[in-house]
């Protein structure tokens, strides 16, 4: 049987994209970060419905840069507790630890794979001194994120989102990634949009936007607005000549390239088509799941659009999980554990300071679930094969 992989190509409409990329490289004078990157940032902001976006060379760097910038702004301080989704990717947790913050792991719902307002409130009872929430919108879904936002506002918890897995999804008509102060996404191959490697941070906060740009590039202000440059020179008594090599805060070199920016500008034109096809596939898969009482139903309350690159299936017993896992593997369909499972128990966390709330659902998902790919290039034969496997025999 021909393999159904998680990733079928590097780009959407790959042949045309590669041809255009080759033409661009041959004609470009410079390939370091310039106008294509800026153009992509503006196009992404418009599509995501945010005021500002900052392009970096991968999604993990986007997380690191966002956390560092919030520390630079004194929004977070070393030793602060930060709530984090326990069903997530390691580079949501690692930047917190690397930058001197303390992760507090929150469980997720079995039916949404996401933190709910109830879980958040229970966590807050145990840790009322928490300063932030880094929420993962897992695999195209969310729980009652509107109530999460309201609770964070009420308790002055700084709310940020990792929207890597849910680009294009909407809750009650509002895009995921637009509920917190800022959100991050990844453009890794196989994610919603591919720039080969790439990441973006989006926000409506102008001060954070300027700080992100500064800390993306060594801590200097070459890419900042004139007003922000003047502000930094005046605050630090730096003249125009020395401002060229003035470094104002802790930073990295997370700049992307014109190659990645050009690819982003090519791929973003397909956003609606890609999201539409993923949503159409999801509906077909979910209909099969709803008819099979071996599988836990997904709770989709409030979801207007569901755009995921992986389709999770969580089984009611370990035996059923093993049965369906074998069926998928035997039919040559690529599957994966659901994200990093119970990330609080991953090897890198063994000697790290953290706090754990009750994480039973994350552990259950880790032990009894997997996901298969949902990409916009799947054909009807592949979709039918998967649906047949999801049907109860």
BELSUL-V862507 format. One record per pair of residues at least 12 apart in sequence whose ideal C-beta (glycine too) atoms are under 6 Angstrom apart, sorted by the first residue. I is the first residue (numbers start at 1). J is the second residue. If there is no record, write none. Layout:
# BELSUL-V862507
I|J + I|J
This chain:
# BELSUL-V862507
1|331 + 1|332 + 3|332 + 4|333 + 4|382 + 5|334 + 6|334 + 6|373 + 7|190 + 8|375 + 8|377 + 10|189 + 11|194 + 12|270 + 12|274 + 17|266 + 20|266 + 24|262 + 31|257 + 31|258 + 31|259 + 33|255 + 33|256 + 34|258 + 36|258 + 36|261 + 36|262 + 37|55 + 37|256 + 37|261 + 39|265 + 40|55 + 40|261 + 40|264 + 40|265 + 41|53 + 41|55 + 43|268 + 44|200 + 47|271 + 48|202 + 49|175 + 50|202 + 50|204 + 51|204 + 52|203 + 52|209 + 53|200 + 53|202 + 54|201 + 54|212 + 54|213 + 55|200 + 55|256 + 56|199 + 56|216 + 56|254 + 57|197 + 57|254 + 57|256 + 58|197 + 58|199 + 59|164 + 59|186 + 59|199 + 60|91 + 61|199 + 61|254 + 62|184 + 62|199 + 62|201 + 63|91 + 63|92 + 63|95 + 63|184 + 64|95 + 65|215 + 65|216 + 65|254 + 66|182 + 66|184 + 66|201 + 67|95 + 67|99 + 68|215 + 69|211 + 69|212 + 69|215 + 71|99 + 72|211 + 72|249 + 73|211 + 75|158 + 76|131 + 78|100 + 80|101 + 80|131 + 81|102 + 81|104 + 81|127 + 81|130 + 82|96 + 82|101 + 82|132 + 82|134 + 83|104 + 83|106 + 83|123 + 83|130 + 83|133 + 84|103 + 84|134 + 85|115 + 85|135 + 85|136 + 86|105 + 86|106 + 86|107 + 86|343 + 86|344 + 86|359 + 86|362 + 87|108 + 87|113 + 87|138 + 87|339 + 87|362 + 88|136 + 88|343 + 89|340 + 90|340 + 92|134 + 92|162 + 97|352 + 102|353 + 103|354 + 104|127 + 104|355 + 105|344 + 105|356 + 106|119 + 106|123 + 106|357 + 107|119 + 107|358 + 107|359 + 107|361 + 107|362 + 108|361 + 108|362 + 109|143 + 110|296 + 110|361 + 111|298 + 111|299 + 112|141 + 112|143 + 112|299 + 113|138 + 113|139 + 113|141 + 114|138 + 114|141 + 114|142 + 114|143 + 115|135 + 116|143 + 116|144 + 117|144 + 117|147 + 117|148 + 117|151 + 120|148 + 120|151 + 123|357 + 132|158 + 133|152 + 133|157 + 133|159 + 134|160 + 135|161 + 136|162 + 137|163 + 137|166 + 137|176 + 138|165 + 139|165 + 139|308 + 139|310 + 139|312 + 140|166 + 140|169 + 140|306 + 140|307 + 140|308 + 142|171 + 142|176 + 145|171 + 145|179 + 149|179 + 159|180 + 160|180 + 160|181 + 160|182 + 161|177 + 161|180 + 161|183 + 162|184 + 163|176 + 163|177 + 163|183 + 163|185 + 164|185 + 164|186 + 167|185 + 167|192 + 168|275 + 168|307 + 169|305 + 169|306 + 169|307 + 170|304 + 170|305 + 171|302 + 172|302 + 173|304 + 182|201 + 182|203 + 183|202 + 184|201 + 185|200 + 186|199 + 191|309 + 193|267 + 195|260 + 195|263 + 195|264 + 198|260 + 210|224 + 210|228 + 215|251 + 216|254 + 217|255 + 218|247 + 218|251 + 218|253 + 219|247 + 219|248 + 219|249 + 219|251 + 220|247 + 232|248 + 274|376 + 275|307 + 277|376 + 278|307 + 278|374 + 278|376 + 279|305 + 279|306 + 279|307 + 281|374 + 281|378 + 282|306 + 284|383 + 285|311 + 288|387 + 288|390 + 288|391 + 289|390 + 292|392 + 294|315 + 294|320 + 294|392 + 295|313 + 295|315 + 296|314 + 308|374 + 309|374 + 310|371 + 311|371 + 311|372 + 311|374 + 312|338 + 312|369 + 312|371 + 314|365 + 314|368 + 314|369 + 315|368 + 318|368 + 321|368 + 327|389 + 333|372 + 335|370 + 335|372 + 336|371 + 338|365 + 338|369 + 338|371 + 341|366 + 342|359 + 342|362 + 342|363 + 342|366 + 344|356 + 344|359
